[in-house]
Amino acid sequence: MYIFQKKLPQDYCLKHEHKRIEFIHYQKDEQIIHYYCIACIEENSQLFNLVQPIYKVADEIEANLMIRNRSILDQLYKQHEQIMKQQKRIQGIFQKWSKFIQELHDVCLIYKFEDEVKIQFNDLYDQYNQELFQRKFLEKIQAEKQSYIEKIQQELEQIKISLIKFKQQSIIQRSLNQNNEKQLYILKGEQEEHKYSCGIEIFQNTIIASSEQEVKVWQILKSDIDNTIKLQYKETLKNHVGRILCSVHSKKIDWFATTGCDGKIFISKLIDNKWVSKKSNKYHHKSIYTMILNNKEDQLFSGGFEGTVAIWNINLEENTIVFSYELIESQYSIFSLCINPSDTSLILSNINQTLVLWTKNSQTKKYEISDRYSLSNIAYRSCFIKEDQFVIQHSQKDVTRVFNINNNKIIERKDLELKFYDTQLDGDYLFPTIYNQKKQILIQKYGKYVYVIKQLPNEKLQIIQTIDCQDSFNYGNVSDDGNILIIWDYNTKKLKIYSFEIQIYNSLFNETEYLSFQTSQSQSQQQSQLQEILI
């Protein structure tokens, strides 16, 4: 049973000093609350149809609060029950330990008179044996003590994990419960798509979305009446024989490339209102997991299962793709590639939990290995957010890590890492990390959530919106102008279309503490207090 602490206004009427206020009248036009007692109503009968009983209003407020906070309150109750159970178990351990100590105490004080007489008077006292006996006795005590300490530590660790897990859930739930007026991306439309859409590209008024081994082309239609967005189906391209895993598009013209499980790259260009596709020469013999287009849009990089990076020369005007050369660092599968704005630094991450920096030689114009950086977990995705700064997201670690490139070396910025407080695994690596330069926001996927992130003036990352996709298998992309975000998730099997609200965006970033998931000073203090309690 949840009981609210009522926050009622002043007790006594300002007009009738000894009368308690019992009614209110809210004037919406002026947003003013007037308070009245019974005497006020008796003096002015016109107020009778305007006022509402304070306790009735309070009950309605509390009912609404109960609905809004039900999930958190239920979780708190469950947490309380779990902690009480843990407390009983710990008390049980202490009781057993106390009983054991008492038993040992009793053993030390119990003796056989005749045996001790023989030792005392017949010089049978052996100092060495006695010390040996005492040492073994103390070792037994120490072993038992350590056993109980470990049990207690395990119980305390369970409490700690339970509390941290609830904190993670409550933070995420709090962000999801925020009023839509404070969100950046607002859901404006949906389109059913029952097959995996791993590769999604948005350009001009066109969306291309993979559907297993096919590519579907849609036109974006915006309604001026109800501000909704719909997708109008245009055509299907059937080039691939395996599932499409990733795609890229040109920011200059209507052109895109797709690739995936068949190891082939198809490039498609809109010519005379018809998509014309061409296939690359065979290079990859197995799945391609990641593909990027450089910023000049004259080279394409592909990597995947085989562990090598293929570099292709692209001519957008002629719609041609020609293999140029390869980068061979190892045979470990590559999960992500990213390139800086000047096309001078290339980062790859592989299954060997390694980041590899390739730097473009100013003379040969080819990329050469500059540095390697070992990780404790696979980096599923990576993205440059500045010329010399990039982020990575792990497969099984809910932290976005930030790195700088300095003198052709990878330098980690631990002071800038962003914690998500989401203990689940990522699920899939095919939703790219995207930095949109126009809006200066970072789109980061982890687990079943898609996070919209802003980099503050002090370089720290801050979450400003959390989108719950209900399932960890989700994929998406953002338009070049940042105004459209498309997400497909396995749970609903729909392409969900989100629109960027620019008016809200400008005001949001003035609120530097809005929905901050990063470790603030207050959070650090709370964590320290929690640790002190648990130690």
Secondary structure as UniProt FT lines:
FT   TURN            17..18
FT   STRAND          20..27
FT   TURN            28..31
FT   STRAND          32..37
FT   HELIX           38..43
FT   HELIX           45..49
FT   STRAND          52..53
FT   HELIX           54..109
FT   HELIX           113..121
FT   TURN            122..123
FT   HELIX           127..176
FT   HELIX           180..182
FT   STRAND          185..192
FT   STRAND          200..203
FT   TURN            204..205
FT   STRAND          206..211
FT   TURN            212..213
FT   STRAND          214..222
FT   TURN            224..226
FT   STRAND          229..237
FT   STRAND          244..249
FT   STRAND          255..260
FT   TURN            261..262
FT   STRAND          265..271
FT   TURN            272..273
FT   STRAND          274..279
FT   STRAND          288..293
FT   TURN            295..296
FT   STRAND          299..304
FT   TURN            305..306
FT   STRAND          308..315
FT   TURN            316..319
FT   STRAND          320..328
FT   STRAND          334..339
FT   TURN            341..342
FT   STRAND          345..350
FT   TURN            351..353
FT   STRAND          354..360
FT   TURN            362..364
FT   STRAND          367..374
FT   STRAND          379..386
FT   TURN            387..388
FT   STRAND          389..394
FT   STRAND          399..406
FT   TURN            407..408
FT   STRAND          409..412
FT   HELIX           414..416
FT   STRAND          418..419
FT   STRAND          434..436
FT   TURN            437..440
FT   STRAND          441..446
FT   TURN            447..448
FT   STRAND          449..455
FT   TURN            457..458
FT   STRAND          461..468
FT   STRAND          474..478
FT   TURN            480..481
FT   STRAND          484..489
FT   TURN            490..493
FT   STRAND          494..500
FT   HELIX           502..508
FT   TURN            509..510
FT   TURN            512..515
FT   HELIX           521..534
//
